[in-house]
Amino acid sequence: MDDWHRRLVKELVAETPAGFLPDRSASLEIGFGHARSALTYALELARAHRIPATGSVAGDDVWLQLGGGRVRFTLNRREGHVVVIRPGQDEVRVDGDGDLKTIARDAVDALVAAWRAGPASHRTPSAPPPEFEDEPTKG
């Protein structure tokens, strides 16, 4: 955990009922944030390019579905771990010492690879008509 994260934890949660979070708990929160970031990026990138993806990146349960596959990260603060569910792999529990950033990125990469290996008909974006002007995504 770097100095910025330590300062933020101290300033943001010092007066809450939990008080200052120990390094391991703060590391778990930071790792979960990295997982959320990876899923958010993949979901927004897919939506911007009209790839049929869905997901949720709010709260303590974040997930991304692409084609028939889904990755999911659920933060369990009470027990001090994140439950990770990935297609074709056993459920794992990652504590504050785990590298959730790498796990999340690898999970998204595997999800995309499985989607790309599937039928081409499932990879067809929902393209707008040729005269459609998409202002929000213009440079």
C-alpha positions in Angstrom: 0.0 0.0 0.0 1.5 3.3 -1.0 1.5 6.6 1.0 -1.5 8.0 -0.9 -3.7 5.0 -0.1 -2.6 5.1 3.6 -3.4 8.8 3.9 -6.8 8.3 2.2 -7.7 5.5 4.5 -6.7 7.5 7.5 -8.6 10.6 6.5 -11.7 8.9 5.1 -12.5 6.2 7.7 -10.7 7.3 10.8 -13.9 8.4 12.5 -16.2 5.6 11.3 -17.2 2.7 13.5 -14.5 0.6 11.9 -11.8 3.2 12.7 -8.5 3.0 10.9 -8.2 -0.1 8.8 -5.2 -2.4 9.4 -2.9 -2.7 6.4 -4.2 -6.1 5.4 -7.8 -4.8 5.3 -6.8 -1.7 3.4 -4.8 -3.8 1.0 -8.0 -5.9 0.4 -10.0 -2.7 -0.3 -7.3 -1.5 -2.7 -7.1 -4.9 -4.5 -10.9 -4.9 -4.9 -10.7 -1.5 -6.3 -8.2 -2.7 -8.9 -10.6 -5.6 -9.8 -13.5 -3.1 -10.1 -11.3 -0.9 -12.3 -10.4 -3.8 -14.7 -14.1 -4.8 -15.0 -15.2 -1.2 -15.5 -12.7 -0.6 -18.2 -13.6 -3.8 -20.1 -17.4 -3.1 -19.7 -17.1 0.5 -20.9 -14.8 -0.4 -23.8 -17.3 -3.1 -24.9 -20.3 -0.8 -24.7 -18.5 2.0 -26.5 -17.9 -0.3 -29.4 -21.4 -1.9 -29.2 -20.1 -5.3 -28.1 -22.9 -7.2 -26.3 -21.6 -7.1 -22.8 -23.3 -6.6 -19.5 -22.2 -6.2 -15.9 -22.3 -4.3 -12.6 -19.5 -2.4 -11.0 -21.3 -0.9 -8.1 -21.1 -2.1 -4.5 -19.2 -5.0 -3.1 -20.2 -7.5 -5.9 -18.9 -6.6 -9.3 -19.2 -8.8 -12.4 -18.8 -8.8 -16.2 -20.6 -11.0 -18.7 -19.5 -11.4 -22.3 -21.1 -14.1 -24.4 -21.8 -17.1 -22.2 -18.9 -16.4 -19.7 -18.9 -14.3 -16.6 -16.3 -13.1 -14.1 -17.3 -12.0 -10.6 -15.5 -10.5 -7.6 -17.4 -10.3 -4.3 -15.8 -8.4 -1.3 -16.4 -10.0 2.1 -15.1 -7.5 4.6 -16.2 -9.5 7.6 -14.2 -12.6 6.6 -11.4 -10.5 5.0 -11.4 -11.9 1.5 -12.7 -11.5 -2.1 -14.5 -14.4 -3.7 -13.4 -14.7 -7.3 -15.5 -16.7 -9.9 -14.1 -17.2 -13.4 -15.4 -19.5 -16.1 -13.9 -22.9 -16.2 -12.0 -22.5 -12.9 -12.8 -23.2 -9.3 -14.0 -20.4 -7.0 -11.1 -18.9 -5.1 -10.9 -16.7 -2.0 -8.2 -14.0 -2.1 -7.1 -12.2 1.1 -5.3 -8.9 1.4 -2.0 -10.4 0.4 -3.4 -11.6 -3.0 -2.8 -9.8 -6.3 -6.3 -9.0 -7.3 -5.2 -6.6 -10.0 -3.4 -9.4 -11.9 -6.2 -11.9 -11.1 -8.8 -9.5 -12.5 -6.9 -8.6 -15.6 -6.1 -12.3 -16.3 -9.8 -13.1 -15.8 -11.0 -10.5 -18.2 -8.3 -11.6 -20.8 -9.6 -15.2 -20.4 -13.2 -14.1 -20.7 -12.4 -12.1 -23.9 -10.4 -15.1 -25.4 -13.4 -17.4 -24.7 -15.8 -15.0 -26.3 -13.5 -14.6 -29.4 -13.2 -18.4 -29.7 -17.0 -18.7 -29.8 -19.3 -18.4 -32.8 -18.8 -15.3 -35.0 -22.5 -14.6 -34.7 -22.1 -13.9 -31.0 -19.4 -11.3 -31.7 -21.4 -9.1 -34.0 -21.6 -5.6 -32.6 -24.9 -3.8 -32.7 -23.8 -1.2 -35.2 -25.7 2.1 -35.7 -27.1 3.0 -39.2 -24.5 4.7 -41.5 -26.0 8.2 -41.0 -25.9 7.9 -37.2 -23.7 10.5 -35.5 -22.4 9.4 -32.2 -21.4 12.7 -30.5 -20.3 11.3 -27.1 -17.6 9.2 -28.6 -16.2 11.8 -31.0 -12.6 12.7 -30.4 
